[in-house]
Amino acid sequence: MTTQEIIGFIIAEGFMVIGAVGSMLPAIPSTPVVFLAALGHKIYFGDNSISYLILAILGAITLFSLVMDYIASLVGARKLGATWRGVAGALIGGILGLFLGPWGILIGPFIG
Protein backbone atom coordinates (compact mmCIF):
# COMPACT_ATOMS: atom_id res chain seq x y z
CA MET A 1 0.00 0.00 0.00
CA THR A 2 1.42 3.36 -1.00
CA THR A 3 1.53 6.47 1.14
CA GLN A 4 -1.07 8.10 -1.08
CA GLU A 5 -3.47 5.19 -0.55
CA ILE A 6 -2.95 5.30 3.20
CA ILE A 7 -3.72 9.03 3.26
CA GLY A 8 -6.87 8.43 1.20
CA PHE A 9 -8.04 5.71 3.57
CA ILE A 10 -7.36 7.88 6.62
CA ILE A 11 -9.36 10.77 5.17
CA ALA A 12 -12.28 8.54 4.17
CA GLU A 13 -12.30 6.76 7.52
CA GLY A 14 -12.14 10.09 9.33
CA PHE A 15 -15.30 11.22 7.60
CA MET A 16 -16.94 7.87 8.33
CA VAL A 17 -16.14 8.29 12.03
CA ILE A 18 -17.55 11.83 11.98
CA GLY A 19 -20.69 10.42 10.38
CA ALA A 20 -20.96 7.70 13.02
CA VAL A 21 -20.57 10.28 15.78
CA GLY A 22 -23.22 12.35 14.03
CA SER A 23 -25.73 9.56 14.50
CA MET A 24 -25.50 10.28 18.23
CA LEU A 25 -25.08 14.07 18.13
CA PRO A 26 -27.91 16.00 16.49
CA ALA A 27 -25.68 18.85 15.28
CA ILE A 28 -23.78 16.68 12.78
CA PRO A 29 -25.70 15.44 9.71
CA SER A 30 -24.50 11.85 9.82
CA THR A 31 -26.05 10.33 6.71
CA PRO A 32 -24.81 12.94 4.21
CA VAL A 33 -21.33 12.90 5.77
CA VAL A 34 -21.05 9.13 5.37
CA PHE A 35 -22.31 9.35 1.78
CA LEU A 36 -19.81 12.11 0.98
CA ALA A 37 -17.05 9.98 2.47
CA ALA A 38 -18.04 7.08 0.21
CA LEU A 39 -18.26 9.40 -2.80
CA GLY A 40 -14.87 10.91 -2.01
CA HIS A 41 -13.42 7.43 -1.63
CA LYS A 42 -14.79 6.48 -5.06
CA ILE A 43 -13.42 9.64 -6.66
CA TYR A 44 -10.02 9.27 -4.99
CA PHE A 45 -9.49 5.56 -5.64
CA GLY A 46 -11.47 5.12 -8.86
CA ASP A 47 -11.83 1.50 -9.94
CA ASN A 48 -10.18 0.21 -6.76
CA SER A 49 -13.11 1.48 -4.70
CA ILE A 50 -16.75 0.51 -4.29
CA SER A 51 -18.90 -0.06 -7.36
CA TYR A 52 -21.24 2.51 -8.84
CA LEU A 53 -24.18 0.30 -7.86
CA ILE A 54 -23.23 0.42 -4.19
CA LEU A 55 -22.68 4.17 -4.45
CA ALA A 56 -26.13 4.59 -6.01
CA ILE A 57 -27.69 2.48 -3.25
CA LEU A 58 -25.94 4.60 -0.61
CA GLY A 59 -27.19 7.73 -2.36
CA ALA A 60 -30.76 6.42 -2.38
CA ILE A 61 -30.54 5.52 1.31
CA THR A 62 -29.16 8.97 2.08
CA LEU A 63 -31.94 10.70 0.16
CA PHE A 64 -34.59 8.50 1.80
CA SER A 65 -33.14 9.24 5.23
CA LEU A 66 -33.19 13.00 4.66
CA VAL A 67 -36.75 12.96 3.31
CA MET A 68 -37.97 10.87 6.24
CA ASP A 69 -36.21 13.21 8.67
CA TYR A 70 -38.03 16.21 7.21
CA ILE A 71 -41.36 14.38 7.20
CA ALA A 72 -40.91 13.29 10.82
CA SER A 73 -40.09 16.86 11.82
CA LEU A 74 -43.18 18.17 10.05
CA VAL A 75 -45.45 15.53 11.58
CA GLY A 76 -43.99 16.17 15.02
CA ALA A 77 -44.48 19.91 14.71
CA ARG A 78 -48.04 19.40 13.54
CA LYS A 79 -48.84 17.05 16.43
CA LEU A 80 -47.48 19.59 18.91
CA GLY A 81 -49.84 22.26 17.67
CA ALA A 82 -48.05 24.07 14.86
CA THR A 83 -50.36 25.53 12.24
CA TRP A 84 -50.09 24.41 8.63
CA ARG A 85 -48.81 27.88 7.73
CA GLY A 86 -46.09 27.62 10.35
CA VAL A 87 -45.06 24.18 9.13
CA ALA A 88 -45.09 25.32 5.48
CA GLY A 89 -43.12 28.46 6.31
CA ALA A 90 -40.50 26.49 8.21
CA LEU A 91 -40.23 23.98 5.37
CA ILE A 92 -39.85 26.67 2.72
CA GLY A 93 -37.40 28.62 4.87
CA GLY A 94 -35.39 25.46 5.52
CA ILE A 95 -35.20 24.57 1.85
CA LEU A 96 -34.22 28.11 0.84
CA GLY A 97 -31.75 28.19 3.72
CA LEU A 98 -29.88 25.25 2.20
CA PHE A 99 -28.54 27.60 -0.46
CA LEU A 100 -27.18 30.08 2.08
CA GLY A 101 -24.77 27.78 3.88
CA PRO A 102 -24.77 26.83 7.56
CA TRP A 103 -26.30 30.09 8.75
CA GLY A 104 -29.09 29.80 6.22
CA ILE A 105 -29.92 26.30 7.41
CA LEU A 106 -30.18 27.54 10.99
CA ILE A 107 -31.98 30.83 10.34
CA GLY A 108 -34.10 29.88 7.29
CA PRO A 109 -36.80 27.89 9.12
CA PHE A 110 -37.31 30.68 11.65
CA ILE A 111 -37.63 33.35 8.97
CA GLY A 112 -40.00 31.14 6.97
NORQUI-V692952 format. One record per pair of residues at least 24 apart in sequence whose C-alpha atoms are under 10 Angstrom apart, sorted by the first residue. I is the first residue (numbers start at 1). J is the second residue. Records with the same first field share a line. If there is no record, write none. Layout:
I: J ; J
//
This chain:
4: 44 ; 45
5: 44 ; 45
8: 40 ; 41 ; 44 ; 45
9: 41 ; 44 ; 45
11: 37 ; 40 ; 41
12: 36 ; 37 ; 38 ; 39 ; 40 ; 41 ; 42 ; 44
13: 37 ; 38 ; 41
15: 40
29: 66
30: 62
31: 58 ; 59 ; 61 ; 62 ; 63 ; 65 ; 66
32: 58 ; 59 ; 61 ; 62 ; 63 ; 65 ; 66
33: 62
34: 58 ; 59 ; 62
35: 59 ; 60 ; 61 ; 62 ; 63
36: 62
70: 94
85: 112
86: 110 ; 112
87: 112
88: 112
//
